[in-house]
């Protein structure tokens, strides 16, 4: 209810200004004013016990500065990042656009973040003891052929702090990044990261699952090939999906032609199709986290019915507020819990 009262004010501000104000309210003493929500519908995925199957997708809290405030919203898990080895400002502003008529967002943020060491420090200072995913990427000026070095650097630094680590090869806002989803580049990346993951697991005495996040814009044939690569290299899970470059559902809408990744309601059909293809290709060999177009409980239930083991929300949270979390938990099929 409180969010619905505040939303008109927030939506009067430019997209990124509203985003920054929201993050500020989730930090420090202000966050304690939020009513703490707890939703119980436990699920075990990747060897991790999740209090409920509804998580926050990466991108909202890139630097891990708002973990404690976000934890009060009732998520079963929180994913922070995407983080890169070095701090970087991201793309020029404006770079975040709301499309209220379509319940959508277009962003071309470009992995703006304070760098992996700052994120690890922020995690250490938080009080959160729940399931924490950390999403890692490459710096914008790192050549794609050397991207694996950036992922290794981040993996080594976040491993001890993370419940699971996500390899983001699907943002449309870092040039060349999506080429890492296919062929030799994908195989080299996965093989190298899996070897380092194993060494880190042994050194730290704990298993930290390695998950890969893919785009919804891949063909069925590409998704099938990717699924086989994920299994053969021993990945622990797949997130389907990131934002889309397609503009279905926003043609003629103000800001609908802005460059960047589209999220929210218009991506649902595309994301669900990619989810279904990936689930069928994997045949139960790996768990899948469904993301994209969740604006109501029935959207989360649909992803569960398509085979998702967990779901994450982001754009829906902007339009619906914290009530969306509980709605999705309650709609989650008992057979999937």
N, C-alpha and C positions, 0 to 999 in steps of 0.2 A: 504493500500500500504506500509506504513512504517513497519508494522509488517512483511509483506512478505520479506522485505529486511533484517530485524533483525533475522528472524527465523533460517536461516542457522547457524548463530553465536550461538544462544541459543541452537540449537540442537547439537552443538559440545561439549557442556558442559554436565556433568552427569545430570541426571534428576532432582535431588533435588537441585543441584547448580543452574540450570537454573530457577527452581521454585523460589528459594530465591532471585535471581537477579531480576526476574520479579516483585516480591512483593516489593523489594526495590525501583524499578522505579515507583511504584504506591503510594509510601509514600512521604509526605513532598513536598518541592518545585518542585521536578522532575515531580510530577503528574500534575502540572498545565501546563506542556508543551503538554499534551495530548489534542487533539481537543475534545471539549465537544459535545457529540452527544445526541440528544433528539428525541425519536421515540414515536409518539402518536397513540395509538390504544386502548383506555381505556376499561377495563373490571372490573366488580365488582364481586369479589369472596370472600366468607367468611365474607361479610359485609365490605370488604376493597376495596377501589377504586385503582386499579393498572393502572399506566399510559400506560402500554402495557403488554402483557401476557408473555414476555420472561424474565426470571430471571437467576441469577447466583446461581448454586448449592453450597451447603456447601462443605468445604474441601479446597478451594483455599485460603481463608482468615480465618484461624482458630481462630485468636486472635482479629479480628476486627480492625487491624491496617491500613488497606488500603481502608476503606470504601469510603472516599472522592475521591480517584483516580479511584476506580471501578465505582463510580457513573457517571463518565465522559464518560463511554463506552456505555451508552444508555439503560442500563437494566431497565425493569419495576419494578424490585425488586431485592434485594440483600440478600442472606442468608449467615451468618457467622457461624463459628464453624466447626466441633463439639467441644464443650467445656465441660470440666469435672470439678468437684468440686475443685480438687487440680491440680496444674501443674504436668505434666509428660512428660518425654522425648520421649515416643513412642518406637517403635521397633528399633533394631540395624540397622545401615546403612550398605550397600545400601538397600533401601526400596521403591524406586520409579523408574520405568523402562518404557521408551518409546519404542513402537513397531511401528516405522514409516510405515513399509510395510503394516501393518494392520490398521493404523490410530487408534491405541489403546494405553492404559496405564495400567500397573499393579502396584498397590501400596499395601504396607503392613505397612503404616505409624503408625497405632496403636494409634490414637487420641493424637498425640503429640500436646500440647498446654500449654499456660501459666497459665491456671486456670480461673475460671469463674469471679473472682473479677477483674483480669487484663482486661478481655474482656469488662466488664461493664464500667470500667474506660476509655477504648479506645472508646467505643461508645459515652460516655459523651463528649469526646474531639473532636469528628467528627462534621462536619458541615452538614452532610447528613440529610435531612428531608423527605426522601422518605420511601417506604415500606421496612422494615428491618425484616427479619426472623432470629431467633437465634436457632441453632441446638444444643441440649444437649445430653450428654451421661454419662456413668459411668467410673470411674477410673478402670484401668486394674486390680488392686489388690483388688477391692471390690468384695466380693463373689456375685455370681448371685442372690442368695436368699436375698441379702440385696441391690440389685441394685436400688430398688425403693427409698431408702434413698438418693442416689446420684442424681436421677432425681428430687426429691423434692427440694433438696438443690439448684440445678441449676435453677429450675423453679422459686423459690422464689426470686432469685437474678436477673434474667433476665427479669422478667415479666414487670417491669416498663419501660424497655428500648426497648422492642420488639413490632413489629407490629403483629407478630405471633411467636409461639414457636413450634419447631419440636422435637419430641421424636425419637431419632435414636436407633432403636433396630435391625438394619440390617447390620451393618458393619461386614465383615468377619474377621477383624483383631484384635478384642478383644474377647478372649476366652469365650465361653458360651453366648455371647450377643444375638445371633440369637434365642436362646431358649425362649427369652422373647416375640417372635412373636406368641406364641401358648398357648392354654389351660389355665390352672389356673394361670400360671405366667403372661400371657397377661392380663387376667381379673383383677387380683390384681393390676397390674401396672396401667391400665387404670382407674379403679375405684378410686384409691388413688390420681392419678394426676388430675382427673376431679374434685374431691372434693376440692383439694387445688386451682385449677384454679378458681373455683367459688368464693372461699373466697378471693383470690387475686383480681379478677375482682371487687368485691364489695368494697374491701379496697381501690383500686386505682381509682375507678369510671370509669373504661373503660374495654371493652371486648377485651381480647387478645386470638384469636383462638389457639387451641391446635391441632397440626397436627402430624401424625405418619408416619415415613418413613420405608418402608419394602423392602425386598430383591426380586430380580427377580427369585430366585431359588425355590420358593414355588410352589407346585402343584396346579392345579385348585381347587381341593377340599379344600386345605388349605386356598387358597385365599377367597373362599366362606365363610368358617368358620370365617376367620379374618374380613371380611366385616361385618358380623352380629355382631361380638364383637364390632367393631368400632361404629356401629350405636347404639347398645344398651347402650354403655357407653357415648354416646353423643360427640364423637370426632367431630372436625370441618372440617377435611380434611385428605387426604391420599396422600403421595408422593410415586409414583411407577416409578423408583425403585433405589436401591443402586447398587453397583458393584456386579458382579457375580463370583462364584467360578468355573464356567464352563470354558472350554478353546476352545470352538467352534471358528473356524476362525483363531486361532493362533498356531495351531499344526505345529511344524517345524520352526516357526519364532523365531529369536533370542530373548531370554528372555521370550519366550512364556510359559516356564515351571516354571517360578518363582512363588513362593507362594504369595498369596494376592488376592485382588479383581481386576477383569478385567473390564475396562470401555472403552468407545469409540465405533467405528463402529461395532465390533463383537458382542456387547451386544444388538444391536438395536432390532433384531428379538425377542430375549428372553424378553427384556423389554417391547416391544410392545404387546407381547402375555399376559404378566402379567397385563399390563394396561387394555387390552381389557377384560380380565377375571374379574378384579376388578370393572371396570365400569359396566359391566353387572350384577355383584353380588350386587352392591350398588343400581342399578336402580334409579339413580338420587338423592338418599338420602344424599349423601355427595359429595363435589367437589373433584376432583383428579388432582394432579400435575404430569405431565409426564416427566420423566428423563431417559436418556440412549440412546446413539447412535445418537445424533443430530449433524450432521456435515454439514448440508445444510438446506436451508429453507424448502425444501420439506419434510424433516424428522420431522420438527416441525409441518407442516401442517398435516402430517399423524397422529401424536399424537392427534391433534385437532379432526380429523375425527374419531379417535377411542374413543373420549369422554373426552380427557383431557381439563380441564378448564384453565390451565396454563402449561408452560413448563419451564425447567431449563437446562442450558448447563454448561459444565465444560471441559471435554476432547476435545470436538469440538472446544472450544475456544483456546486450546493449539495448535491445528493443523491449524485452520482457522484464528485465530485472531479476533479482535473486529468487523470486517465486518460481522461476523456470526450473531451478535445480530440483526442488521438492516435487514439482509436477512430473518431471522426467523420472525421478526415482519411483514415485508411486505408480507410474504407467509401465514400468519395466516388468516384463512377464515373469511370473513366479518360476516358470520352467527354466529361465535363463539365470536365475539367482542361485 
